[in-house]
Amino acid sequence: MFQLTDTEFYELQRLTKSKSEGRGGRRKLPLVFTESGVAMRSSVLTSQRAHQVNIASTL
């Protein structure tokens, strides 16, 4: 897990067309997982959604 830079966060917002949440926006940059980190995390979780993510990440 790592923290996005200002540039990465701006680019992510631009690509996903998402806006800052609530009044005043974010105070800190978000923490994110790498693709392999998502696969590892979903392999230990037991929900149906985690199971689907784990299968999708191996394709």
PDB file with SEQRES, HELIX, SHEET and CRYST1 records, atoms N, CA, C and O in Angstrom:
SEQRES   1 A   59  MET PHE GLN LEU THR ASP THR GLU PHE TYR GLU LEU GLN          
SEQRES   2 A   59  ARG LEU THR LYS SER LYS SER GLU GLY ARG GLY GLY ARG          
SEQRES   3 A   59  ARG LYS LEU PRO LEU VAL PHE THR GLU SER GLY VAL ALA          
SEQRES   4 A   59  MET ARG SER SER VAL LEU THR SER GLN ARG ALA HIS GLN          
SEQRES   5 A   59  VAL ASN ILE ALA SER THR LEU                                  
HELIX    1 AA1 ASP A    6  THR A   16  1                                  11    
HELIX    2 AA2 GLU A   35  VAL A   44  1                                  10    
HELIX    3 AA3 GLN A   48  SER A   57  1                                  10    
CRYST1    1.000    1.000    1.000  90.00  90.00  90.00 P 1           1          
ATOM      1  N   MET A   1       0.858  -1.165   0.000  1.00  0.00           N  
ATOM      2  CA  MET A   1       0.000   0.000   0.000  1.00  0.00           C  
ATOM      3  C   MET A   1       0.906   1.231   0.000  1.00  0.00           C  
ATOM      4  O   MET A   1       1.934   1.269   0.676  1.00  0.00           O  
ATOM      5  N   PHE A   2       0.494   2.235  -0.778  1.00  0.00           N  
ATOM      6  CA  PHE A   2       1.266   3.468  -0.833  1.00  0.00           C  
ATOM      7  C   PHE A   2       0.332   4.653  -1.023  1.00  0.00           C  
ATOM      8  O   PHE A   2      -0.856   4.482  -1.296  1.00  0.00           O  
ATOM      9  N   GLN A   3       0.876   5.851  -0.878  1.00  0.00           N  
ATOM     10  CA  GLN A   3       0.076   7.068  -0.994  1.00  0.00           C  
ATOM     11  C   GLN A   3       0.309   7.703  -2.360  1.00  0.00           C  
ATOM     12  O   GLN A   3       1.445   7.788  -2.828  1.00  0.00           O  
ATOM     13  N   LEU A   4      -0.774   8.147  -2.996  1.00  0.00           N  
ATOM     14  CA  LEU A   4      -0.667   8.805  -4.290  1.00  0.00           C  
ATOM     15  C   LEU A   4      -0.003  10.170  -4.154  1.00  0.00           C  
ATOM     16  O   LEU A   4      -0.108  10.817  -3.113  1.00  0.00           O  
ATOM     17  N   THR A   5       0.676  10.599  -5.206  1.00  0.00           N  
ATOM     18  CA  THR A   5       1.204  11.962  -5.252  1.00  0.00           C  
ATOM     19  C   THR A   5       0.080  12.891  -5.697  1.00  0.00           C  
ATOM     20  O   THR A   5      -0.975  12.428  -6.132  1.00  0.00           O  
ATOM     21  N   ASP A   6       0.300  14.193  -5.589  1.00  0.00           N  
ATOM     22  CA  ASP A   6      -0.695  15.169  -6.038  1.00  0.00           C  
ATOM     23  C   ASP A   6      -1.028  14.949  -7.515  1.00  0.00           C  
ATOM     24  O   ASP A   6      -2.197  14.966  -7.901  1.00  0.00           O  
ATOM     25  N   THR A   7      -0.009  14.746  -8.328  1.00  0.00           N  
ATOM     26  CA  THR A   7      -0.198  14.550  -9.767  1.00  0.00           C  
ATOM     27  C   THR A   7      -0.996  13.284 -10.052  1.00  0.00           C  
ATOM     28  O   THR A   7      -1.906  13.304 -10.881  1.00  0.00           O  
ATOM     29  N   GLU A   8      -0.672  12.187  -9.381  1.00  0.00           N  
ATOM     30  CA  GLU A   8      -1.382  10.924  -9.578  1.00  0.00           C  
ATOM     31  C   GLU A   8      -2.851  11.059  -9.177  1.00  0.00           C  
ATOM     32  O   GLU A   8      -3.738  10.567  -9.874  1.00  0.00           O  
ATOM     33  N   PHE A   9      -3.098  11.725  -8.057  1.00  0.00           N  
ATOM     34  CA  PHE A   9      -4.466  11.900  -7.580  1.00  0.00           C  
ATOM     35  C   PHE A   9      -5.268  12.753  -8.553  1.00  0.00           C  
ATOM     36  O   PHE A   9      -6.419  12.435  -8.852  1.00  0.00           O  
ATOM     37  N   TYR A  10      -4.674  13.832  -9.051  1.00  0.00           N  
ATOM     38  CA  TYR A  10      -5.350  14.687 -10.021  1.00  0.00           C  
ATOM     39  C   TYR A  10      -5.678  13.891 -11.283  1.00  0.00           C  
ATOM     40  O   TYR A  10      -6.786  13.991 -11.810  1.00  0.00           O  
ATOM     41  N   GLU A  11      -4.725  13.104 -11.765  1.00  0.00           N  
ATOM     42  CA  GLU A  11      -4.926  12.307 -12.973  1.00  0.00           C  
ATOM     43  C   GLU A  11      -6.019  11.257 -12.755  1.00  0.00           C  
ATOM     44  O   GLU A  11      -6.834  11.021 -13.647  1.00  0.00           O  
ATOM     45  N   LEU A  12      -6.044  10.636 -11.597  1.00  0.00           N  
ATOM     46  CA  LEU A  12      -7.079   9.657 -11.268  1.00  0.00           C  
ATOM     47  C   LEU A  12      -8.454  10.319 -11.271  1.00  0.00           C  
ATOM     48  O   LEU A  12      -9.406   9.758 -11.812  1.00  0.00           O  
ATOM     49  N   GLN A  13      -8.568  11.493 -10.682  1.00  0.00           N  
ATOM     50  CA  GLN A  13      -9.834  12.222 -10.679  1.00  0.00           C  
ATOM     51  C   GLN A  13     -10.267  12.573 -12.092  1.00  0.00           C  
ATOM     52  O   GLN A  13     -11.444  12.472 -12.438  1.00  0.00           O  
ATOM     53  N   ARG A  14      -9.297  12.989 -12.911  1.00  0.00           N  
ATOM     54  CA  ARG A  14      -9.603  13.375 -14.288  1.00  0.00           C  
ATOM     55  C   ARG A  14     -10.093  12.171 -15.089  1.00  0.00           C  
ATOM     56  O   ARG A  14     -11.063  12.274 -15.840  1.00  0.00           O  
ATOM     57  N   LEU A  15      -9.429  11.041 -14.930  1.00  0.00           N  
ATOM     58  CA  LEU A  15      -9.796   9.840 -15.691  1.00  0.00           C  
ATOM     59  C   LEU A  15     -11.116   9.237 -15.240  1.00  0.00           C  
ATOM     60  O   LEU A  15     -11.871   8.717 -16.061  1.00  0.00           O  
ATOM     61  N   THR A  16     -11.400   9.301 -13.954  1.00  0.00           N  
ATOM     62  CA  THR A  16     -12.639   8.712 -13.436  1.00  0.00           C  
ATOM     63  C   THR A  16     -13.747   9.746 -13.317  1.00  0.00           C  
ATOM     64  O   THR A  16     -14.880   9.410 -12.975  1.00  0.00           O  
ATOM     65  N   LYS A  17     -13.423  11.000 -13.597  1.00  0.00           N  
ATOM     66  CA  LYS A  17     -14.383  12.109 -13.516  1.00  0.00           C  
ATOM     67  C   LYS A  17     -14.999  12.224 -12.134  1.00  0.00           C  
ATOM     68  O   LYS A  17     -16.143  12.657 -11.993  1.00  0.00           O  
ATOM     69  N   SER A  18     -14.235  11.833 -11.103  1.00  0.00           N  
ATOM     70  CA  SER A  18     -14.748  11.962  -9.736  1.00  0.00           C  
ATOM     71  C   SER A  18     -14.329  13.307  -9.169  1.00  0.00           C  
ATOM     72  O   SER A  18     -13.288  13.856  -9.529  1.00  0.00           O  
ATOM     73  N   LYS A  19     -15.136  13.811  -8.300  1.00  0.00           N  
ATOM     74  CA  LYS A  19     -14.874  15.100  -7.652  1.00  0.00           C  
ATOM     75  C   LYS A  19     -14.524  14.865  -6.202  1.00  0.00           C  
ATOM     76  O   LYS A  19     -14.785  13.794  -5.654  1.00  0.00           O  
ATOM     77  N   SER A  20     -13.929  15.876  -5.578  1.00  0.00           N  
ATOM     78  CA  SER A  20     -13.610  15.780  -4.157  1.00  0.00           C  
ATOM     79  C   SER A  20     -14.884  15.590  -3.355  1.00  0.00           C  
ATOM     80  O   SER A  20     -15.943  16.100  -3.718  1.00  0.00           O  
ATOM     81  N   GLU A  21     -14.771  14.855  -2.269  1.00  0.00           N  
ATOM     82  CA  GLU A  21     -15.933  14.527  -1.457  1.00  0.00           C  
ATOM     83  C   GLU A  21     -16.255  15.641  -0.471  1.00  0.00           C  
ATOM     84  O   GLU A  21     -15.366  16.199   0.171  1.00  0.00           O  
ATOM     85  N   GLY A  22     -17.530  15.952  -0.364  1.00  0.00           N  
ATOM     86  CA  GLY A  22     -17.986  16.892   0.661  1.00  0.00           C  
ATOM     87  C   GLY A  22     -17.452  18.299   0.481  1.00  0.00           C  
ATOM     88  O   GLY A  22     -16.855  18.636  -0.541  1.00  0.00           O  
ATOM     89  N   ARG A  23     -17.680  19.105   1.494  1.00  0.00           N  
ATOM     90  CA  ARG A  23     -17.183  20.479   1.453  1.00  0.00           C  
ATOM     91  C   ARG A  23     -15.704  20.498   1.804  1.00  0.00           C  
ATOM     92  O   ARG A  23     -15.287  19.855   2.768  1.00  0.00           O  
ATOM     93  N   GLY A  24     -14.925  21.212   1.048  1.00  0.00           N  
ATOM     94  CA  GLY A  24     -13.518  21.372   1.357  1.00  0.00           C  
ATOM     95  C   GLY A  24     -12.610  20.315   0.764  1.00  0.00           C  
ATOM     96  O   GLY A  24     -11.391  20.483   0.792  1.00  0.00           O  
ATOM     97  N   GLY A  25     -13.147  19.241   0.231  1.00  0.00           N  
ATOM     98  CA  GLY A  25     -12.327  18.227  -0.413  1.00  0.00           C  
ATOM     99  C   GLY A  25     -11.494  17.406   0.557  1.00  0.00           C  
ATOM    100  O   GLY A  25     -11.695  17.455   1.770  1.00  0.00           O  
ATOM    101  N   ARG A  26     -10.569  16.661   0.009  1.00  0.00           N  
ATOM    102  CA  ARG A  26      -9.711  15.789   0.823  1.00  0.00           C  
ATOM    103  C   ARG A  26      -8.645  16.593   1.546  1.00  0.00           C  
ATOM    104  O   ARG A  26      -8.129  17.577   1.016  1.00  0.00           O  
ATOM    105  N   ARG A  27      -8.325  16.175   2.739  1.00  0.00           N  
ATOM    106  CA  ARG A  27      -7.248  16.804   3.499  1.00  0.00           C  
ATOM    107  C   ARG A  27      -5.931  16.067   3.292  1.00  0.00           C  
ATOM    108  O   ARG A  27      -4.850  16.648   3.388  1.00  0.00           O  
ATOM    109  N   LYS A  28      -6.049  14.765   3.004  1.00  0.00           N  
ATOM    110  CA  LYS A  28      -4.859  13.943   2.774  1.00  0.00           C  
ATOM    111  C   LYS A  28      -5.037  13.165   1.478  1.00  0.00           C  
ATOM    112  O   LYS A  28      -6.161  12.862   1.078  1.00  0.00           O  
ATOM    113  N   LEU A  29      -3.938  12.847   0.832  1.00  0.00           N  
ATOM    114  CA  LEU A  29      -3.996  12.035  -0.383  1.00  0.00           C  
ATOM    115  C   LEU A  29      -4.372  10.607  -0.007  1.00  0.00           C  
ATOM    116  O   LEU A  29      -4.001  10.137   1.068  1.00  0.00           O  
ATOM    117  N   PRO A  30      -5.108   9.904  -0.884  1.00  0.00           N  
ATOM    118  CA  PRO A  30      -5.568   8.557  -0.547  1.00  0.00           C  
ATOM    119  C   PRO A  30      -4.447   7.522  -0.564  1.00  0.00           C  
ATOM    120  O   PRO A  30      -3.451   7.664  -1.273  1.00  0.00           O  
ATOM    121  N   LEU A  31      -4.640   6.477   0.239  1.00  0.00           N  
ATOM    122  CA  LEU A  31      -3.754   5.324   0.215  1.00  0.00           C  
ATOM    123  C   LEU A  31      -4.346   4.320  -0.759  1.00  0.00           C  
ATOM    124  O   LEU A  31      -5.561   4.124  -0.790  1.00  0.00           O  
ATOM    125  N   VAL A  32      -3.498   3.685  -1.553  1.00  0.00           N  
ATOM    126  CA  VAL A  32      -3.973   2.764  -2.588  1.00  0.00           C  
ATOM    127  C   VAL A  32      -3.176   1.471  -2.556  1.00  0.00           C  
ATOM    128  O   VAL A  32      -2.074   1.415  -2.011  1.00  0.00           O  
ATOM    129  N   PHE A  33      -3.756   0.431  -3.153  1.00  0.00           N  
ATOM    130  CA  PHE A  33      -3.088  -0.856  -3.285  1.00  0.00           C  
ATOM    131  C   PHE A  33      -2.568  -1.023  -4.705  1.00  0.00           C  
ATOM    132  O   PHE A  33      -3.154  -0.490  -5.647  1.00  0.00           O  
ATOM    133  N   THR A  34      -1.490  -1.748  -4.862  1.00  0.00           N  
ATOM    134  CA  THR A  34      -1.047  -2.144  -6.185  1.00  0.00           C  
ATOM    135  C   THR A  34      -1.964  -3.258  -6.680  1.00  0.00           C  
ATOM    136  O   THR A  34      -2.759  -3.791  -5.906  1.00  0.00           O  
ATOM    137  N   GLU A  35      -1.864  -3.615  -7.955  1.00  0.00           N  
ATOM    138  CA  GLU A  35      -2.692  -4.693  -8.505  1.00  0.00           C  
ATOM    139  C   GLU A  35      -2.424  -6.007  -7.778  1.00  0.00           C  
ATOM    140  O   GLU A  35      -3.358  -6.746  -7.465  1.00  0.00           O  
ATOM    141  N   SER A  36      -1.167  -6.296  -7.510  1.00  0.00           N  
ATOM    142  CA  SER A  36      -0.852  -7.545  -6.794  1.00  0.00           C  
ATOM    143  C   SER A  36      -1.314  -7.468  -5.342  1.00  0.00           C  
ATOM    144  O   SER A  36      -1.680  -8.487  -4.755  1.00  0.00           O  
ATOM    145  N   GLY A  37      -1.301  -6.279  -4.762  1.00  0.00           N  
ATOM    146  CA  GLY A  37      -1.795  -6.110  -3.402  1.00  0.00           C  
ATOM    147  C   GLY A  37      -3.286  -6.389  -3.299  1.00  0.00           C  
ATOM    148  O   GLY A  37      -3.751  -6.968  -2.318  1.00  0.00           O  
ATOM    149  N   VAL A  38      -4.034  -5.972  -4.320  1.00  0.00           N  
ATOM    150  CA  VAL A  38      -5.478  -6.258  -4.348  1.00  0.00           C  
ATOM    151  C   VAL A  38      -5.698  -7.763  -4.433  1.00  0.00           C  
ATOM    152  O   VAL A  38      -6.557  -8.305  -3.738  1.00  0.00           O  
ATOM    153  N   ALA A  39      -4.923  -8.443  -5.285  1.00  0.00           N  
ATOM    154  CA  ALA A  39      -5.064  -9.897  -5.424  1.00  0.00           C  
ATOM    155  C   ALA A  39      -4.741 -10.603  -4.108  1.00  0.00           C  
ATOM    156  O   ALA A  39      -5.451 -11.527  -3.712  1.00  0.00           O  
ATOM    157  N   MET A  40      -3.686 -10.179  -3.437  1.00  0.00           N  
ATOM    158  CA  MET A  40      -3.320 -10.810  -2.161  1.00  0.00           C  
ATOM    159  C   MET A  40      -4.401 -10.552  -1.113  1.00  0.00           C  
ATOM    160  O   MET A  40      -4.774 -11.457  -0.367  1.00  0.00           O  
ATOM    161  N   ARG A  41      -4.897  -9.332  -1.058  1.00  0.00           N  
ATOM    162  CA  ARG A  41      -5.925  -8.972  -0.080  1.00  0.00           C  
ATOM    163  C   ARG A  41      -7.212  -9.760  -0.318  1.00  0.00           C  
ATOM    164  O   ARG A  41      -7.825 -10.263   0.623  1.00  0.00           O  
ATOM    165  N   SER A  42      -7.613  -9.860  -1.586  1.00  0.00           N  
ATOM    166  CA  SER A  42      -8.868 -10.555  -1.881  1.00  0.00           C  
ATOM    167  C   SER A  42      -8.750 -12.056  -1.643  1.00  0.00           C  
ATOM    168  O   SER A  42      -9.762 -12.731  -1.456  1.00  0.00           O  
ATOM    169  N   SER A  43      -7.535 -12.583  -1.647  1.00  0.00           N  
ATOM    170  CA  SER A  43      -7.377 -14.024  -1.428  1.00  0.00           C  
ATOM    171  C   SER A  43      -7.608 -14.416   0.034  1.00  0.00           C  
ATOM    172  O   SER A  43      -7.896 -15.579   0.314  1.00  0.00           O  
ATOM    173  N   VAL A  44      -7.488 -13.475   0.964  1.00  0.00           N  
ATOM    174  CA  VAL A  44      -7.699 -13.795   2.378  1.00  0.00           C  
ATOM    175  C   VAL A  44      -9.085 -13.389   2.880  1.00  0.00           C  
ATOM    176  O   VAL A  44      -9.503 -13.807   3.960  1.00  0.00           O  
ATOM    177  N   LEU A  45      -9.790 -12.581   2.103  1.00  0.00           N  
ATOM    178  CA  LEU A  45     -11.147 -12.185   2.484  1.00  0.00           C  
ATOM    179  C   LEU A  45     -12.135 -13.259   2.043  1.00  0.00           C  
ATOM    180  O   LEU A  45     -11.861 -14.022   1.117  1.00  0.00           O  
ATOM    181  N   THR A  46     -13.277 -13.313   2.708  1.00  0.00           N  
ATOM    182  CA  THR A  46     -14.205 -14.413   2.443  1.00  0.00           C  
ATOM    183  C   THR A  46     -15.504 -13.995   1.765  1.00  0.00           C  
ATOM    184  O   THR A  46     -16.368 -14.844   1.548  1.00  0.00           O  
ATOM    185  N   SER A  47     -15.672 -12.740   1.426  1.00  0.00           N  
ATOM    186  CA  SER A  47     -16.922 -12.316   0.795  1.00  0.00           C  
ATOM    187  C   SER A  47     -16.981 -12.779  -0.662  1.00  0.00           C  
ATOM    188  O   SER A  47     -15.956 -13.102  -1.264  1.00  0.00           O  
ATOM    189  N   GLN A  48     -18.181 -12.807  -1.211  1.00  0.00           N  
ATOM    190  CA  GLN A  48     -18.363 -13.198  -2.612  1.00  0.00           C  
ATOM    191  C   GLN A  48     -17.630 -12.225  -3.529  1.00  0.00           C  
ATOM    192  O   GLN A  48     -17.003 -12.643  -4.503  1.00  0.00           O  
ATOM    193  N   ARG A  49     -17.705 -10.935  -3.226  1.00  0.00           N  
ATOM    194  CA  ARG A  49     -17.030  -9.916  -4.052  1.00  0.00           C  
ATOM    195  C   ARG A  49     -15.517 -10.130  -4.044  1.00  0.00           C  
ATOM    196  O   ARG A  49     -14.879 -10.030  -5.092  1.00  0.00           O  
ATOM    197  N   ALA A  50     -14.944 -10.418  -2.897  1.00  0.00           N  
ATOM    198  CA  ALA A  50     -13.502 -10.671  -2.812  1.00  0.00           C  
ATOM    199  C   ALA A  50     -13.130 -11.889  -3.641  1.00  0.00           C  
ATOM    200  O   ALA A  50     -12.087 -11.911  -4.293  1.00  0.00           O  
ATOM    201  N   HIS A  51     -13.985 -12.898  -3.613  1.00  0.00           N  
ATOM    202  CA  HIS A  51     -13.746 -14.102  -4.399  1.00  0.00           C  
ATOM    203  C   HIS A  51     -13.740 -13.766  -5.895  1.00  0.00           C  
ATOM    204  O   HIS A  51     -12.888 -14.258  -6.635  1.00  0.00           O  
ATOM    205  N   GLN A  52     -14.684 -12.931  -6.342  1.00  0.00           N  
ATOM    206  CA  GLN A  52     -14.753 -12.529  -7.743  1.00  0.00           C  
ATOM    207  C   GLN A  52     -13.532 -11.709  -8.145  1.00  0.00           C  
ATOM    208  O   GLN A  52     -13.002 -11.892  -9.241  1.00  0.00           O  
ATOM    209  N   VAL A  53     -13.080 -10.808  -7.276  1.00  0.00           N  
ATOM    210  CA  VAL A  53     -11.890  -9.996  -7.562  1.00  0.00           C  
ATOM    211  C   VAL A  53     -10.672 -10.888  -7.686  1.00  0.00           C  
ATOM    212  O   VAL A  53      -9.842 -10.684  -8.572  1.00  0.00           O  
ATOM    213  N   ASN A  54     -10.552 -11.876  -6.809  1.00  0.00           N  
ATOM    214  CA  ASN A  54      -9.415 -12.778  -6.843  1.00  0.00           C  
ATOM    215  C   ASN A  54      -9.385 -13.553  -8.153  1.00  0.00           C  
ATOM    216  O   ASN A  54      -8.319 -13.715  -8.746  1.00  0.00           O  
ATOM    217  N   ILE A  55     -10.524 -14.028  -8.609  1.00  0.00           N  
ATOM    218  CA  ILE A  55     -10.591 -14.755  -9.882  1.00  0.00           C  
ATOM    219  C   ILE A  55     -10.248 -13.818 -11.038  1.00  0.00           C  
ATOM    220  O   ILE A  55      -9.487 -14.195 -11.930  1.00  0.00           O  
ATOM    221  N   ALA A  56     -10.797 -12.606 -11.037  1.00  0.00           N  
ATOM    222  CA  ALA A  56     -10.553 -11.653 -12.110  1.00  0.00           C  
ATOM    223  C   ALA A  56      -9.085 -11.239 -12.177  1.00  0.00           C  
ATOM    224  O   ALA A  56      -8.570 -10.980 -13.265  1.00  0.00           O  
ATOM    225  N   SER A  57      -8.411 -11.172 -11.047  1.00  0.00           N  
ATOM    226  CA  SER A  57      -7.013 -10.729 -11.054  1.00  0.00           C  
ATOM    227  C   SER A  57      -6.072 -11.792 -11.608  1.00  0.00           C  
ATOM    228  O   SER A  57      -4.935 -11.482 -11.964  1.00  0.00           O  
ATOM    229  N   THR A  58      -6.526 -13.032 -11.686  1.00  0.00           N  
ATOM    230  CA  THR A  58      -5.659 -14.097 -12.223  1.00  0.00           C  
ATOM    231  C   THR A  58      -5.821 -14.266 -13.721  1.00  0.00           C  
ATOM    232  O   THR A  58      -5.052 -15.000 -14.343  1.00  0.00           O  
ATOM    233  N   LEU A  59      -6.810 -13.597 -14.321  1.00  0.00           N  
ATOM    234  CA  LEU A  59      -7.050 -13.734 -15.762  1.00  0.00           C  
ATOM    235  C   LEU A  59      -6.091 -12.893 -16.563  1.00  0.00           C  
ATOM    236  O   LEU A  59      -6.152 -12.889 -17.793  1.00  0.00           O  
TER     237      LEU A  59                                                      
END                                                                             
